[in-house]
Amino acid sequence: MISFNYENDFELQNEDQIATWISAVILSENKKEGDINYIFCDDEYLLNLNEQYLDHDTLTDIISFDYSVGNELHGDIFISIERVRDNAQDFDVTFEEELKRVLVHGVLHYCGYKDKSEDDEQLMRNKENEKIKMFHVEHND
């Protein structure tokens, strides 16, 4: 089950569509969906986690804690909305586009993709782009 939690005043407008998309991404990687919690927060909240658990004194847009068991994905994905907004401006994309990239990035880590080396980072970017194309909003006209 995919759930969304808020530690700030941000709120997704389309939780159901995002959850459906993330579920489809998981299936497309031949994985099983377990409990995945998205926690939306601010820079300070994420910086505290980064220092406390990863010993990094830097701002970041996402931290994911992977509790997956075999092929079943479980984890907590913390996302700084402030970072996503700043990065969207830096990368000259919409906030929504950057948010989708970060949302899928955490799940791709659970699927086994890394981003530490240049080659791994390129593969991660390609996978993000591929999975973002899977997102579509159904209109009930």
N, C-alpha and C positions, 0 to 999 in steps of 0.2 A: 504494500500500500504506500502510496506517495502522499505525504502530508506537508502542509505549509504552516510555518510558525513565524510570528512577527515580534521582534524585540525593538521595533521602532514604529514610526507612524506610516511606513510604506505598506501597501497592500496590493497584491495581484488582483487584476480585474477579471482574469480568466483562468482561475485555478483548475477548473475541470478540463479545459482544453490543454493546459500545460501538462497536467497529470496524464492525460490520454497520450500526448506526444511522448513524454518521457517513458511511459510504458511501452510504446511502439519502438522507441530507440533500444530499450533493453531487449525486447524480443528480436529485433533486427541483428543484435550481437549474439544471439543464441544463449541468452542468459534468462534467469528467472527473477521476477520481481519479488523482493522481500519488503522490508520496512525501510523506506528512504524518507528522511526528514529534511526538508529545506528550512533553514532558519535565516530570515532576513534581518540584518542588523546594520549598525553604523561602523565607521572606521575604528572608533575607540574599542568597541566590543570585540571586533575581530583582532585588533592589535593585542588586546589582553590574552586572547586565545593563542595567538601566534607566539607570544612571549612565554606563556605558561606551559604550553604543550610541545611547541616545536623549537623553542629557544631562539626564535627569530625576532629581531627588533625592527620589523619593517611593516609597512602597510601592504595589504594585499586585497584582492577582490574576492577570493574564495579560499576556504580551508575545508577539506573534506576528510572525515574520519571514516575509514572503511572497516565495517564489521561483517563483510561478506563471508558466507560459508559455501565453499565450493562454487557452484554456478549460480547460487542464489544471492542476489545483491542486497546488502543492508548497509546503512550508513547515515551519518549526519553531515549535511552540506551547509556550511555557514557562508552567507554572501553579504558583503558590504555594499549596500545600495549607493553609498557615497562614492566608492571606488568605481562601481559600474557606471555611474553618471560621468565621472571624470574621464574614465577610459573611453566612453562613447565619444566624448568631445575630442580626446586625443587621437582616436582612430577614425574620426569623422564618419561615425555611423550613428544610427538612432539609438536611443536608450533601450528600446525594445529589442533591437537586434543584438546589442551587447549583452543584455540580460539573457537572451536565449543562448548565446554562446557560453556564458558562465553556467547557466542551468545544466546544459548538456555536458560541459567540461567535467563537472564533478562525477557524473554517472559514467563517463568514458574512462575516468581513472578506475572506477570500480570494475569496469570491463577489462582492465589490464593495460590500458594505454598510459604511457608516461610522457613527461615533457622536460626531462632534465638535459638531454643532449639535443643538438640541433636536429638530427634525424628524427628523434622521437617527437620533438616539438612540431616538426613539419607534418608528421603523420597525424598528430593530435589535431592540428589546424585543419587538415584535409577531412578528418573524421567529423570535426565540429561542423564544417561547411556541409558535408554530406547529410548530417543529421538535422541541421537547421532546415534544409530543403524538405524534410519530412513533416515539418510543422505547417499545418494549414488550419484556418478557422472555417468551420462549417457555418454557412449562413442558412438560416431557416426562413427563407422569404415566402 
